[in-house]
Every structure is written in C-alpha cells, then in structure tokens.
Amino acid sequence: LPAAEAILAELGLGWHQAAAMGDDWPDLPVMRRSSIAAAPANAQAEVRAAAHLVTQARGGDGAARELCDLLLVASGRYAALLAGYA
C-alpha cells in the first residue's frame, strides 16, 4: 500500500484513477482502494471475490495483458496503438 500511494503521488493521480491486479491477501488493500480491481483466474478465492474482474487467463499466462487490453479498449486507445504496429 505505501508503495502504491507513493507512485500515485509521484504521478499526480488519485485512487479513483487507479487499476490494480492482485492474486493474494497482501494485494487486497490496494485492490480495495483502486477504481478497478482485477484478479487472475488462479488468484486466492478471497481475492477473486474482491475483484471487479477475474481474468480468463491465469497469472503468468497473460492475465495482466488481458487487463491492459481491457483498459485500452475502454479508453478508446487500443485500435490506434495496434495500428502503429501494422
């Protein structure tokens, strides 16, 4: 939690602008404060229950990418970024 608060302060952002992904109990404080909380498919049961989104992918198998893609699509930036690689 202190590290996340320091990063947000450095970036000039608030918790309402934060997304977090966690898979175990120590991640819960950050997830509970973030606007969007996600967990990989193989996260602990309590962490999955606290998440707004549980990815189809397991941790280490593309779960973070799944969350990033979702955020990029929701923000309308996905297509433009992808076009840069075409």
N, C-alpha and C positions, 0 to 999 in steps of 0.2 A: 504494500500500500504506500509506504513512504516514497519508494522509487517511482511509482506511477504518479503520485502527486507532484514530485519534482519535475518529471517530464512534462506534465500538463502545464505547470507553472512556466517552465522554460519556453514552451510553445505558445503561451498565452491562451490556453484553452481551458474549458471547464469540463466537469464530468458529463454535462449534457451533450458534449461533442465527442465523447469517448466511446470506443467499442473495445471489448475485451474478450479474450478466449481463454478458458481455463479447463483443466482436467482433474484437479484435486482440491481438497479442502483449503489449502493456503491461497488459492485463487479466488475464493468466494468474496472477500472484502472488495476487491477491485471489480469483480463482475457485478456485485450488487450496487455499486456506485455508478457504473457505466450506463450510458443510454441504451446500448445494445450489448447483451451478454450472450456469448456463444460457447458451446462445448463440443468437442469431437465425439463421435459415436461411442468411443471406448472410455469416456470420462466416468468418474465415480458417479453413482446414482444420485447423490445429493447435489452434485454439480450440474448434472443434466437437468435436474428438477428446477434449479435456479436459473437456467439459461432461457433466453427468449428463442434461441435457435440451437438445435442439435444437428450438426452436420451429418451427412450420409457417410462421409469419409472418416476414417479413424485417425487419431493423432499420428503424425509421421507419414501418413498416406494421402496427404492433400487436404486435410481439414482446414488449415489456415488459408490455403489458396481458395477453398470454397467460400470462406467468409469474405476474403478480399474481393473475389469476383462479385459476390452479392452486393457489397458496398459500392463497388464501381458501377454496377448496373443501376442500382438505386440512385446514385448521384448523376447518372447520365454520362459518365465518362468512359465507360467500357469500350464502346464502339470506336471512339476517337483514338483511344490508346491502342486498340487492336489494329486499327488502320495504319498506324505508324510502323507496324511490323509486316505489312503486306507487300 
